[in-house]
Amino acid sequence: VAGTDKPKPSFDPATQIGAMAPLGYFDPAGFCKKGDESGFRTFRAAELKHGRVAMMAAVGGVAQHYIKFPGFESVPAGLTAVLTPPGSYGMVALFVAAGALELGVWTEDPSKEPGNFGDPVGLNQYNQEMREREINNGRFAMFAAIGIIAAELLTGKDAVEQLGLEQDAAEARGPLAPLGYFDPAGFCKKGDESGFRTFRAAEIKHGRVAMMAAVGGVVQHYIKFPGFDNVPAGLSAVTTPPGSYGMVALFALAGALELGVWTEDPSKEPGNFGDPVGLNQYNQEMREREINNGRFAMFAALGIISAELLTGKDAVEQLGL
């Protein structure tokens, strides 16, 4: 039990296994006291135990979405598995088996390192490197497991569904390599076509504006329209007359086009306003290119704006040109 043995002045928790890069020895709350070896052993055994359980839990949280043991096919994935028979019976059986192993087989031995229960399968890997790997992986898994649990309590989705996988929206245009269908926040619900259309229309609209904005952010450094020669490049262009007048005119024109000309048609794909210049390129390849380029442009435009707000330099000056 922590703190029950006499202090050993020579014992320093900062030099034990587990004090590793990048944080080194990390104990901001001061749980482990210098000289308190028994206390350190208690905390280290608990850390290893929780880490080992968390590693199995994190892997199991993902695997159970795809793999069902015989007789458990009707058990849902996620936390509800432990409340739904026969999943609840399996939970009780695992709890009993774990308790028996911990109390009767894998017990702590004061003559060995905390958590050292031998080498039951003969891997011969109980060395410093593997012990540090186990501790690090266990620490990471504890965060992973608590994240999976917390997210499911909040969203009702299991570990795989939280990543936006296996939803109807995944079959629509836009799930492209390398990420495939990417909706970690779960905005698009399975079966909610109207909601998907709203988000897709907004994505395409923002992407189209961002593509023009990113190109314009670079071009305006070199090209000035007649009458706008004294307007500075960058964000200050929209607050400096006559640039501000141009901004108002563009805003009014965009509003008129969106509200009166390019309106959404439920019988067409989101963002499909026809082929006004007769390019005849409204096909799967070009639609996917537009979506991908629009996504990239949103990051580009946001980066240009953020960098100028931070440095005061326009898109070209930020590159040192």
HELIX and SHEET records of a PDB file:
HELIX    1   1 PRO A   13  THR A   15  5                                   3    
HELIX    2   2 GLU A   37  ALA A   63  1                                  27    
HELIX    3   3 LEU A   79  VAL A   82  5                                   4    
HELIX    4   4 GLY A   87  ALA A  100  1                                  14    
HELIX    5   5 LEU A  101  VAL A  105  3                                   5    
HELIX    6   6 GLN A  128  THR A  155  1                                  28    
HELIX    7   7 GLU A  161  LEU A  163  5                                   3    
HELIX    8   8 ASP A  168  GLU A  171  5                                   4    
HELIX    9   9 GLU A  193  VAL A  219  1                                  27    
HELIX   10  10 LEU A  235  THR A  239  5                                   5    
HELIX   11  11 GLY A  243  ALA A  256  1                                  14    
HELIX   12  12 LEU A  257  VAL A  261  3                                   5    
HELIX   13  13 GLN A  284  THR A  311  1                                  28    
HELIX   14  14 GLU A  317  LEU A  319  5                                   3    
END                                                                             
